[in-house]
Amino acid sequence: MTTTSSSTSAPVVSIAGSNSAAAAGGSVINVSSLVSELVAAERAPQDALISSQTQATTAQISALGTLKGALSSFQSALSSLDTQSSFNVQTASSSDQSVFSANASSSAVGGSYSLTVSSLASAQQLVSKPFAGGSSATVGTGALQVALGAGSFAVTIDGSNNTLAGVAAAINSASNNPGVTATIITGTDGAHLVLSSSLTGAANTIQVTETDGGTGLSALTYGSGNTSHYTQNAAPQDASFTLAGVAYTSPSNTVTNALSGVTLNLAGTNVGSSATLTVATNTATVQSNIAGFVAAYNALVTTIAPLGSYDAASQTAGPMLGDPVLSGIQNQIQRALNAVVNTGSSTYTTLPSVGITTNKDGTLSLNQAALSTALSGSFGAVSQLFGGATGIAATLNTQLTNALDSSGVISARSQTLVTQENSLTDQTNALDAQMAALSTSLTQQYSALNTLLSSLQTQSAQLSQQFATLPQVQAKSNA
């Protein structure tokens, strides 16, 4: 019988990798990495779809905000043209600025008026008798009542302010002072208390009365029948003038109610002659307002055109391409701009007829000369063209008000987009929960499989060790 040497015998069973860490009971599968990859693969297409939809919705919300802002800015430019009263821009001019200047409101009526100013309104100024001791001279103590026109205030003079300078300071700091200013002027004869009124007009006279029952401050008093303590350097006086031959007096040199809608600012006298006040429509301002309308519309076009555009070269679409809200608003505006308006004129019924034409890119151009001719030739027709009941600016204003209203198309579209955005957020949250559950489930499954495989490898390793000893047992048996 042949004996087989143990040094050359091979194991009956061989387990691959029996000398590995896994064979010793280690982890067979990297569960965390495998689960992450499987979950990521499952999530990727859904994530891509939600992300794409979210980006599109966000871009549309942003574009809608841009559209709303551009329309609001354009509507603001319509305010000076969207009613006929907005064309009542009047100007008042003077033929002699040294005599008067004037301003006109929209309620002023055009016309020319002669104006002769015989006197200007002035304020009273009193200068006291000299005090030899200067501003620091003691003048006495007591109580004074200082009046200016219908207003008055009290001043108390005691040991802390009984100098001429102290009296001036007390008057200037007194509460309820209606407009009396006290200053000190020092001459070779001494210091003088100067009382000046800030209010013009004959009725605004200064009176100073001692109210303490004594005579300590009598040298500072002044009033009717008591004028010896002061010299009147300037008398209170009303302005006096005639407008179109009608006499008028005013306590102020700013006169607001002599001619309806016109403010006169009297500056000098012109006795023996007259200046001319002219009230007329300020076409320059109207022309500027119309130019502002054109510029505002062009800014609108420049802002919103990219929203609905398509670039064939880059195959890039604007965020509102094909959006009915954008196209609807654009169509409404175009219809208003191209409208023929009944203005009472056979000539000035459209924008091109007053010098406003459309360029190839959709913007407007303004021919200033043509507009000037229209305004000078038929101002009423131009005002009807823009601000009449069916005027272009009036129509545009109504359209934009409806579009921008809280119940308008822009708000409705915005609410829809916000709802979509919220829905996409909900989908993302649901996907997060779904993927978390999937991760948990897969982790459990593969962990169990990992445990099983690890156990099998351990058993395999043990069997391998046992089988490895079998040839040695046979050899002993044969021996």
C-alpha positions as CSV (number, residue, x, y, z in Angstrom):
1,M,0.0,0.0,0.0
2,T,1.3,3.4,-1.0
3,T,1.7,6.0,1.6
4,T,1.1,9.7,0.6
5,S,3.4,12.2,2.2
6,S,1.7,15.0,4.1
7,S,4.0,17.6,2.7
8,T,2.7,17.1,-0.8
9,S,-1.0,16.5,-0.1
10,A,-3.6,19.3,-1.1
11,P,-6.8,20.2,0.8
12,V,-10.0,18.6,-0.5
13,V,-11.9,22.0,-0.3
14,S,-10.4,25.4,-0.9
15,I,-12.3,28.6,-0.1
16,A,-11.1,31.6,-2.1
17,G,-10.0,34.5,0.1
18,S,-10.0,32.4,3.2
19,N,-7.1,34.4,4.5
20,S,-9.0,37.8,4.1
21,A,-10.4,40.0,6.9
22,A,-13.9,39.1,5.6
23,A,-13.2,35.4,6.1
24,A,-12.3,36.2,9.7
25,G,-15.8,37.6,10.3
26,G,-15.3,41.2,8.8
27,S,-17.8,43.1,6.7
28,V,-18.4,41.7,3.2
29,I,-20.3,44.6,1.7
30,N,-19.7,48.4,2.2
31,V,-23.4,48.9,3.0
32,S,-23.2,52.7,3.5
33,S,-21.5,53.3,0.1
34,L,-23.8,50.9,-1.7
35,V,-27.0,52.4,-0.3
36,S,-25.8,55.9,-1.0
37,E,-25.2,55.0,-4.7
38,L,-28.5,53.2,-5.1
39,V,-30.5,56.1,-3.5
40,A,-28.6,58.7,-5.5
41,A,-29.4,56.7,-8.7
42,E,-33.0,56.4,-7.8
43,R,-33.3,60.1,-6.8
44,A,-31.3,61.7,-9.7
45,P,-34.0,61.8,-12.4
46,Q,-36.7,63.1,-10.1
47,D,-34.3,65.7,-8.7
48,A,-33.5,66.8,-12.2
49,L,-37.1,67.2,-13.1
50,I,-38.0,69.2,-9.9
51,S,-34.9,71.3,-10.3
52,S,-35.7,72.2,-13.9
53,Q,-39.3,73.1,-13.0
54,T,-38.2,75.1,-10.0
55,Q,-35.7,77.1,-12.1
56,A,-38.3,77.8,-14.7
57,T,-40.9,78.9,-12.1
58,T,-38.4,81.1,-10.3
59,A,-37.3,82.7,-13.5
60,Q,-41.0,83.4,-14.4
61,I,-41.6,84.9,-10.9
62,S,-38.6,87.2,-11.3
63,A,-39.7,88.2,-14.9
64,L,-43.2,89.0,-13.6
65,G,-41.7,91.3,-11.0
66,T,-39.6,93.0,-13.7
67,L,-42.7,93.4,-15.9
68,K,-44.7,94.8,-13.0
69,G,-42.0,97.3,-12.1
70,A,-41.6,98.5,-15.7
71,L,-45.3,99.0,-16.1
72,S,-45.5,101.0,-12.9
73,S,-42.7,103.3,-14.0
74,F,-44.4,103.8,-17.3
75,Q,-47.7,104.5,-15.7
76,S,-46.0,107.2,-13.5
77,A,-45.0,109.0,-16.7
78,L,-48.7,109.1,-17.8
79,S,-49.8,111.3,-14.9
80,S,-48.9,114.5,-16.6
81,L,-50.9,113.6,-19.7
82,D,-53.8,111.3,-18.8
83,T,-56.4,114.0,-18.1
84,Q,-57.2,117.2,-19.9
85,S,-56.7,119.1,-16.7
86,S,-53.1,117.9,-16.7
87,F,-52.6,120.0,-19.8
88,N,-53.6,123.1,-17.8
89,V,-50.0,124.0,-17.3
90,Q,-50.0,127.8,-17.0
91,T,-47.1,130.2,-16.8
92,A,-47.2,133.8,-15.6
93,S,-44.6,136.3,-16.8
94,S,-43.7,139.9,-15.9
95,S,-42.6,142.6,-18.3
96,D,-40.5,144.1,-15.5
97,Q,-39.0,141.8,-13.0
98,S,-37.8,144.8,-10.9
99,V,-41.5,145.6,-10.2
100,F,-42.9,142.1,-9.8
101,S,-42.6,138.4,-10.7
102,A,-45.5,135.9,-10.8
103,N,-46.3,132.2,-10.7
104,A,-49.5,130.6,-12.1
105,S,-51.3,127.4,-11.0
106,S,-53.3,125.2,-13.3
107,S,-56.5,127.1,-12.4
108,A,-55.2,130.4,-13.9
109,V,-56.9,131.7,-16.9
110,G,-54.8,133.1,-19.8
111,G,-54.7,136.9,-20.3
112,S,-52.7,140.1,-20.0
113,Y,-53.1,142.7,-17.2
114,S,-51.5,146.0,-16.5
115,L,-49.9,146.4,-13.0
116,T,-48.9,149.5,-11.2
117,V,-47.3,149.3,-7.7
118,S,-47.5,152.5,-5.6
119,S,-46.0,151.1,-2.4
120,L,-44.5,147.9,-1.0
121,A,-45.5,146.3,2.2
122,S,-43.0,146.9,5.0
123,A,-42.3,146.0,8.6
124,Q,-42.0,148.3,11.5
125,Q,-38.6,148.9,13.2
126,L,-38.1,150.9,16.4
127,V,-34.8,152.3,17.8
128,S,-34.7,153.2,21.5
129,K,-33.2,156.3,23.0
130,P,-29.5,155.8,23.9
131,F,-28.3,154.2,27.1
132,A,-25.0,155.8,28.1
133,G,-23.8,152.7,30.0
134,G,-23.8,150.6,26.8
135,S,-25.4,147.1,26.4
136,S,-24.4,146.3,30.0
137,A,-26.2,149.3,31.4
138,T,-28.8,148.4,34.1
139,V,-32.3,149.4,32.9
140,G,-34.4,148.2,35.8
141,T,-36.6,145.2,36.7
142,G,-40.2,144.4,36.2
143,A,-42.5,142.8,33.6
144,L,-43.1,143.7,30.0
145,Q,-45.9,142.8,27.5
146,V,-44.7,143.0,23.9
147,A,-47.3,142.9,21.2
148,L,-47.1,142.6,17.4
149,G,-50.3,143.0,15.6
150,A,-52.8,140.6,17.2
151,G,-50.2,138.6,19.0
152,S,-48.3,139.3,22.3
153,F,-46.0,137.7,24.8
154,A,-44.7,138.4,28.3
155,V,-41.1,139.1,29.4
156,T,-39.9,139.1,33.0
157,I,-36.8,141.3,33.8
158,D,-35.1,140.6,37.1
159,G,-31.6,140.8,38.6
160,S,-30.3,138.1,36.2
161,N,-31.2,140.0,33.0
162,N,-31.7,143.7,33.9
163,T,-29.2,145.0,31.4
164,L,-30.0,146.2,27.9
165,A,-28.4,143.1,26.5
166,G,-30.4,141.0,29.0
167,V,-33.7,142.6,27.9
168,A,-32.8,141.8,24.2
169,A,-32.0,138.2,25.0
170,A,-35.2,137.8,27.0
171,I,-37.3,139.1,24.1
172,N,-35.6,136.9,21.6
173,S,-36.0,133.7,23.7
174,A,-39.6,134.4,24.8
175,S,-42.1,131.7,24.0
176,N,-45.1,132.7,21.8
177,N,-43.0,135.5,20.3
178,P,-44.9,136.2,17.0
179,G,-42.0,137.8,15.2
180,V,-40.2,140.6,17.2
181,T,-36.5,140.6,17.1
182,A,-34.4,142.6,19.6
183,T,-30.8,143.7,18.8
184,I,-28.3,146.2,20.3
185,I,-26.7,148.9,18.2
186,T,-24.0,151.0,19.8
187,G,-23.3,154.5,18.7
188,T,-21.2,157.4,19.9
189,D,-24.1,158.4,22.1
190,G,-24.5,154.9,23.7
191,A,-26.4,151.7,23.2
192,H,-29.8,151.5,21.5
193,L,-32.3,148.7,21.8
194,V,-33.7,148.0,18.3
195,L,-37.0,146.2,17.9
196,S,-37.8,144.8,14.4
197,S,-40.9,143.1,13.2
198,S,-40.8,140.1,10.9
199,L,-44.3,140.8,9.8
200,T,-45.1,143.4,7.1
201,G,-48.4,145.3,6.9
202,A,-49.9,148.4,8.6
203,A,-51.7,146.3,11.2
204,N,-48.5,144.7,12.5
205,T,-47.4,147.4,14.8
206,I,-45.1,146.9,17.8
207,Q,-46.2,147.9,21.3
208,V,-44.3,147.5,24.6
209,T,-46.2,147.9,27.9
210,E,-45.0,147.6,31.5
211,T,-47.4,145.3,33.3
212,D,-45.9,145.1,36.8
213,G,-47.6,148.3,38.1
214,G,-44.2,150.1,38.5
215,T,-42.0,152.3,36.3
216,G,-38.7,150.4,36.4
217,L,-38.9,149.6,32.7
218,S,-40.8,152.6,31.5
219,A,-37.8,153.7,29.3
220,L,-38.5,150.6,27.2
221,T,-42.2,151.1,26.6
222,Y,-43.8,152.2,23.4
223,G,-47.4,152.5,22.0
224,S,-50.2,154.8,21.0
225,G,-49.7,158.1,22.8
226,N,-46.3,156.9,24.1
227,T,-43.8,157.2,21.3
228,S,-41.1,159.3,23.0
229,H,-38.8,156.4,24.1
230,Y,-38.2,155.1,20.5
231,T,-37.7,156.5,17.1
232,Q,-39.6,154.7,14.3
233,N,-36.9,153.9,11.7
234,A,-39.4,152.1,9.4
235,A,-43.1,152.3,9.5
236,P,-45.5,149.3,9.1
237,Q,-47.1,149.6,5.7
238,D,-49.4,147.6,3.3
239,A,-48.5,147.1,-0.3
240,S,-50.7,149.1,-2.6
241,F,-51.2,148.5,-6.3
242,T,-53.7,148.4,-9.2
243,L,-54.2,145.4,-11.4
244,A,-56.0,146.1,-14.6
245,G,-57.1,149.4,-13.0
246,V,-58.5,147.7,-9.9
247,A,-57.0,149.0,-6.6
248,Y,-55.8,146.5,-4.1
249,T,-53.9,146.5,-0.8
250,S,-52.0,143.7,0.9
251,P,-50.2,143.3,4.2
252,S,-47.6,141.2,2.3
253,N,-45.6,141.6,-0.8
254,T,-46.6,138.1,-1.8
255,V,-50.2,138.4,-3.0
256,T,-52.2,135.2,-3.7
257,N,-55.8,136.4,-4.1
258,A,-55.7,139.4,-6.3
259,L,-56.0,137.3,-9.5
260,S,-57.3,133.7,-9.3
261,G,-54.6,131.1,-9.8
262,V,-51.8,133.7,-9.8
263,T,-49.3,134.6,-7.1
264,L,-47.7,138.0,-7.4
265,N,-44.3,138.7,-5.8
266,L,-44.0,142.5,-5.5
267,A,-40.4,143.8,-5.7
268,G,-40.6,147.5,-6.5
269,T,-42.7,150.5,-7.3
270,N,-43.5,152.0,-10.7
271,V,-45.7,154.9,-10.1
272,G,-46.4,156.8,-13.3
273,S,-46.0,153.7,-15.5
274,S,-47.2,150.2,-15.6
275,A,-45.8,146.7,-16.1
276,T,-47.6,143.8,-17.8
277,L,-48.6,140.5,-16.3
278,T,-49.2,137.8,-18.9
279,V,-50.8,134.4,-18.1
280,A,-50.5,131.8,-20.9
281,T,-50.4,128.1,-21.4
282,N,-46.9,126.7,-20.8
283,T,-46.5,124.7,-24.0
284,A,-42.8,124.1,-23.2
285,T,-43.8,122.1,-20.2
286,V,-46.4,120.2,-22.1
287,Q,-43.9,119.4,-24.8
288,S,-41.4,118.2,-22.1
289,N,-44.1,116.0,-20.6
290,I,-44.8,114.4,-23.9
291,A,-41.1,113.8,-24.5
292,G,-41.0,112.2,-21.1
293,F,-43.9,109.9,-22.1
294,V,-41.9,108.8,-25.2
295,A,-38.8,108.2,-23.2
296,A,-40.7,106.2,-20.5
297,Y,-42.3,104.0,-23.2
298,N,-38.9,103.3,-24.8
299,A,-37.6,102.3,-21.4
300,L,-40.6,100.0,-21.0
301,V,-39.9,98.3,-24.4
302,T,-36.2,97.9,-23.5
303,T,-37.0,96.3,-20.2
304,I,-39.8,93.9,-21.2
305,A,-38.7,92.9,-24.7
306,P,-36.1,90.3,-23.5
307,L,-38.8,88.7,-21.3
308,G,-40.6,87.3,-24.3
309,S,-37.7,87.1,-26.8
310,Y,-36.0,84.1,-28.4
311,D,-32.3,84.0,-29.5
312,A,-32.0,81.6,-32.4
313,A,-28.2,81.6,-32.3
314,S,-28.0,80.5,-28.7
315,Q,-31.4,78.8,-28.7
316,T,-32.3,80.7,-25.5
317,A,-35.8,81.7,-24.7
318,G,-36.9,84.6,-22.5
319,P,-38.6,83.5,-19.2
320,M,-42.0,84.8,-20.5
321,L,-41.9,83.6,-24.1
322,G,-45.4,82.7,-25.1
323,D,-46.8,83.9,-21.7
324,P,-50.4,85.2,-22.4
325,V,-50.0,87.8,-19.6
326,L,-47.0,89.4,-21.3
327,S,-48.5,89.2,-24.9
328,G,-51.9,90.4,-23.7
329,I,-50.5,93.5,-22.1
330,Q,-48.2,94.2,-25.0
331,N,-51.1,93.9,-27.4
332,Q,-53.3,96.2,-25.3
333,I,-50.6,98.9,-25.2
334,Q,-50.0,98.6,-29.0
335,R,-53.7,99.0,-29.7
336,A,-53.8,102.2,-27.5
337,L,-50.7,103.6,-29.2
338,N,-52.2,103.0,-32.7
339,A,-55.6,104.3,-31.9
340,V,-57.4,107.0,-33.9
341,V,-58.9,109.5,-31.3
342,N,-61.8,111.9,-32.0
343,T,-60.1,115.1,-31.0
344,G,-62.4,117.5,-32.8
345,S,-59.6,118.1,-35.3
346,S,-59.3,116.5,-38.7
347,T,-55.5,116.7,-38.5
348,Y,-54.3,115.8,-35.0
349,T,-56.0,112.4,-34.3
350,T,-53.0,110.0,-34.0
351,L,-49.6,109.9,-32.5
352,P,-47.8,110.2,-35.9
353,S,-49.9,113.3,-36.6
354,V,-48.2,115.1,-33.7
355,G,-44.7,113.8,-34.5
356,I,-44.5,110.4,-32.6
357,T,-43.7,107.5,-34.8
358,T,-42.7,103.8,-34.2
359,N,-39.3,102.4,-35.0
360,K,-38.5,98.9,-36.2
361,D,-37.5,97.8,-32.8
362,G,-40.8,98.9,-31.3
363,T,-39.5,102.1,-29.6
364,L,-40.9,105.5,-30.4
365,S,-39.3,108.6,-31.9
366,L,-40.4,112.2,-31.3
367,N,-40.2,114.9,-33.9
368,Q,-40.0,118.0,-31.7
369,A,-40.7,120.4,-34.5
370,A,-43.9,118.6,-35.5
371,L,-45.1,118.4,-31.9
372,S,-44.4,122.1,-31.4
373,T,-46.5,122.9,-34.6
374,A,-49.3,120.7,-33.3
375,L,-49.3,122.4,-29.9
376,S,-49.3,125.9,-31.3
377,G,-51.8,125.1,-34.0
378,S,-54.3,123.1,-32.0
379,F,-53.4,122.8,-28.3
380,G,-56.9,121.5,-27.4
381,A,-56.7,118.7,-30.0
382,V,-53.4,117.5,-28.6
383,S,-54.8,117.6,-25.1
384,Q,-57.7,115.5,-26.3
385,L,-55.4,113.1,-28.1
386,F,-53.7,112.3,-24.8
387,G,-56.0,113.2,-22.0
388,G,-59.5,113.0,-23.4
389,A,-61.9,110.3,-22.2
390,T,-60.7,108.1,-25.0
391,G,-57.3,109.6,-25.3
392,I,-54.1,107.5,-25.6
393,A,-52.6,108.3,-22.2
394,A,-56.0,108.0,-20.5
395,T,-56.6,104.6,-22.1
396,L,-53.1,103.4,-21.2
397,N,-53.5,104.5,-17.6
398,T,-56.8,102.6,-17.3
399,Q,-55.2,99.5,-18.9
400,L,-52.2,99.6,-16.6
401,T,-54.4,100.2,-13.5
402,N,-56.4,97.1,-14.3
403,A,-53.3,95.0,-15.0
404,L,-51.5,96.1,-11.9
405,D,-54.5,95.9,-9.6
406,S,-54.5,93.3,-6.8
407,S,-57.2,91.4,-8.8
408,G,-55.5,92.0,-12.1
409,V,-53.8,89.5,-14.5
410,I,-50.3,90.1,-13.1
411,S,-51.4,89.4,-9.5
412,A,-53.4,86.3,-10.6
413,R,-50.4,85.0,-12.6
414,S,-48.1,85.7,-9.6
415,Q,-50.3,83.7,-7.3
416,T,-50.3,80.8,-9.7
417,L,-46.6,80.8,-9.9
418,V,-46.2,81.0,-6.1
419,T,-48.6,78.0,-5.8
420,Q,-46.4,76.1,-8.3
421,E,-43.3,77.0,-6.4
422,N,-44.8,75.9,-3.1
423,S,-45.9,72.6,-4.8
424,L,-42.4,72.0,-6.1
425,T,-41.1,72.6,-2.5
426,D,-43.6,70.1,-1.3
427,Q,-42.4,67.6,-3.9
428,T,-38.8,68.1,-2.8
429,N,-39.8,67.5,0.8
430,A,-41.8,64.4,-0.2
431,L,-38.8,63.1,-2.2
432,D,-36.5,63.7,0.7
433,A,-38.8,61.6,2.9
434,Q,-39.2,58.9,0.2
435,M,-35.4,58.7,-0.2
436,A,-34.9,58.6,3.5
437,A,-37.3,55.7,3.8
438,L,-35.6,53.9,0.9
439,S,-32.2,54.5,2.4
440,T,-33.4,52.9,5.7
441,S,-35.0,50.0,3.9
442,L,-31.9,49.3,1.8
443,T,-29.6,49.7,4.7
444,Q,-31.6,47.1,6.6
445,Q,-31.6,44.7,3.7
446,Y,-28.0,44.9,2.8
447,S,-26.9,44.9,6.5
448,A,-28.8,41.6,6.9
449,L,-27.2,40.3,3.7
450,N,-23.8,41.5,4.9
451,T,-24.3,39.6,8.2
452,L,-25.3,36.5,6.3
453,L,-22.4,36.7,3.9
454,S,-20.0,37.4,6.8
455,S,-21.4,34.3,8.6
456,L,-21.0,32.2,5.5
457,Q,-17.4,33.3,5.0
458,T,-16.7,32.5,8.6
459,Q,-18.1,29.0,8.2
460,S,-16.3,28.6,4.9
461,A,-13.0,29.5,6.6
462,Q,-13.7,27.0,9.4
463,L,-14.5,24.2,6.9
464,S,-11.4,25.0,4.9
465,Q,-9.3,24.6,8.1
466,Q,-11.0,21.3,8.8
467,F,-10.6,20.0,5.3
468,A,-7.0,21.0,5.4
469,T,-6.3,18.5,8.2
470,L,-8.0,15.5,6.4
471,P,-4.9,14.4,4.4
472,Q,-2.8,14.2,7.5
473,V,-5.5,12.0,9.2
474,Q,-5.4,9.6,6.2
475,A,-1.7,9.4,6.3
476,K,-1.7,8.4,9.9
477,S,-4.4,5.9,9.2
478,N,-2.4,4.3,6.4
479,A,0.6,4.1,8.5
